[in-house]
Amino acid sequence: MKKFGIIGPGAVGTAIAYALNQSGHNVALFGRSNSTVLFQEYNHSAQHEFTVHALQDAHEQVDILFIAVKTTQLDSIIPYLNNVIHSNSVIILTQNGYGQLQKINHPYKYHAVVYISGQKDKNSVTHFRDWTLKLPINNNTLNLQAVTQDSLLNIECLEDYPEHVWYKLIVNLGINTVTALTRQPAVVLKSNEVKTLCYNLLVEGKRVAEAENIHFDDDLEESIMKIYEGYPDDMGTSMYYDMMNARPLETQYIQGYIYNLSQKHQLSTPYIESTYAILSTF
Amino acid sequence: MKKFGIIGPGAVGTAIAYALNQSGHNVALFGRSNSTVLFQEYNHSAQHEFTVHALQDAHEQVDILFIAVKTTQLDSIIPYLNNVIHSNSVIILTQNGYGQLQKINHPYKYHAVVYISGQKDKNSVTHFRDWTLKLPINNNTLNLQAVTQDSLLNIECLEDYPEHVWYKLIVNLGINTVTALTRQPAVVLKSNEVKTLCYNLLVEGKRVAEAENIHFDDDLEESIMKIYEGYPDDMGTSMYYDMMNARPLETQYIQGYIYNLSQKHQLSTPYIESTYAILSTF
């Protein structure tokens, strides 16, 4: 039986722990220190408690490791990865953004495009919706899909994985940027100037994707704007909440990743450039 | 003997009151309510007290009126202007930005480009440097220059007044925008991305000026960047302090004025557009 490990007892990590635990898997959850975390489904009262083990003191090698800390915390956990993996372990990074895999020195590592939404408040996680991790298709990810097929987790192994990476990057580029910079939730799109800025960010993000040989339908920007328009006025984004709580921003692996590729391809992307310049100071 | 009035007992208004009072002029200072304000020169201990009269209750008509409230407060004082002017009064607006004169329904009105720097803390104004007001040249401004020639005030009546308006607009466009949006004083120019953004704002600002038939030397942007580089790291801008203190921003008459002209001339100014979109939400 495969042993699973998860570093990061936040909304995503705890949800994955719950999903695997529910279907009878052997799961260990690691965090900064020994503690507990509570999990519940939105609109359900049942709470499930999970033990969190201090990663620094761990010596339990897992076959499949999910890294679910925020991008801004990745550097601080990397020195302890060898506490919990062996040479054939498979690592699944479940973070926002892209480009972080290169920081991990291990042969079997994959960055999931995460569609699991939830929220953590103190030591209590509420899961709102979705259980999907989108991964590149290969023997390791197909094996993960097979062993988790009875769980709530929906592992997708995709030929067109890069398109999915870029789709989520572009979605985040628009709404995360404008909500973080204006310090307002989705209601800020009611400003015509901000809506236009958001749209122009999508146009430029798509142009960078195209330089990377990722092609989208002509109406990509319109379809993403439609999605944004469906957001409740008071809906924040992860980067909005980070800004409001004066936490470090994940700029480097969302806007920064796209900005650096734009520079590499010598594209003109002034909307990305100006908003990235401001965000990168926080 | 001419009667002078000043609305707005802030750093600029109180300094003008002091300058006129020193040279023996008849000066009345108006504010929201009856109060007093103290004036002193930087590095001097002598304090000068001025009485502030409530504008709402005023019935003292002056020959020359300086309006020295912030742009965001202009609308609230306009209904009371007739308390303090007569049909031949000359109005001098000493505010940041440009475009506000049209709000004032009076024939003799001029917008000064202000170079008077100071700071107000509670009811105490400290004057740092400069006493210059740059105005268009005409009989009224030449008359003002003549009657104030013995005072500290330096009234300049200029043929190339529009160039001076635009020069200050462009200077403010760069540094005010980046310090307000990043919520950092001048030290933020040490970020290469922010420095580049600031430079690009100047380039676009100059392009808008050119569409308005205002022509600058080729090295305008470089020379303004040099000025910025001379700023102390901890130096804020008026818009930076407004942002940090959650006060209304003067965006509409600085960035907004330039942005609207860019739109009118159908120019492509994405750096102005994106930063204006964000600033205009505050």
Chai-1 contact restraints between the chains, C-beta under 6 A:
chainA,res_idxA,chainB,res_idxB,connection_type,confidence,min_distance_angstrom,max_distance_angstrom,comment,restraint_id
A,L181,B,I278,contact,1.0,0.0,6.0,A-B,restraint_1
A,T182,B,I278,contact,1.0,0.0,6.0,A-B,restraint_2
A,T182,B,T281,contact,1.0,0.0,6.0,A-B,restraint_3
A,S191,B,T281,contact,1.0,0.0,6.0,A-B,restraint_4
A,E193,B,A277,contact,1.0,0.0,6.0,A-B,restraint_5
A,E193,B,S280,contact,1.0,0.0,6.0,A-B,restraint_6
A,V194,B,A277,contact,1.0,0.0,6.0,A-B,restraint_7
A,L197,B,S274,contact,1.0,0.0,6.0,A-B,restraint_8
A,L197,B,A277,contact,1.0,0.0,6.0,A-B,restraint_9
A,P270,B,P270,contact,1.0,0.0,6.0,A-B,restraint_10
A,P270,B,Y271,contact,1.0,0.0,6.0,A-B,restraint_11
A,Y271,B,P270,contact,1.0,0.0,6.0,A-B,restraint_12
A,Y271,B,S274,contact,1.0,0.0,6.0,A-B,restraint_13
A,S274,B,L197,contact,1.0,0.0,6.0,A-B,restraint_14
A,S274,B,Y271,contact,1.0,0.0,6.0,A-B,restraint_15
A,S274,B,S274,contact,1.0,0.0,6.0,A-B,restraint_16
A,S274,B,T275,contact,1.0,0.0,6.0,A-B,restraint_17
A,T275,B,S274,contact,1.0,0.0,6.0,A-B,restraint_18
A,A277,B,E193,contact,1.0,0.0,6.0,A-B,restraint_19
A,A277,B,V194,contact,1.0,0.0,6.0,A-B,restraint_20
A,A277,B,L197,contact,1.0,0.0,6.0,A-B,restraint_21
A,I278,B,L181,contact,1.0,0.0,6.0,A-B,restraint_22
A,I278,B,T182,contact,1.0,0.0,6.0,A-B,restraint_23
A,S280,B,E193,contact,1.0,0.0,6.0,A-B,restraint_24
A,T281,B,T182,contact,1.0,0.0,6.0,A-B,restraint_25
A,T281,B,S191,contact,1.0,0.0,6.0,A-B,restraint_26
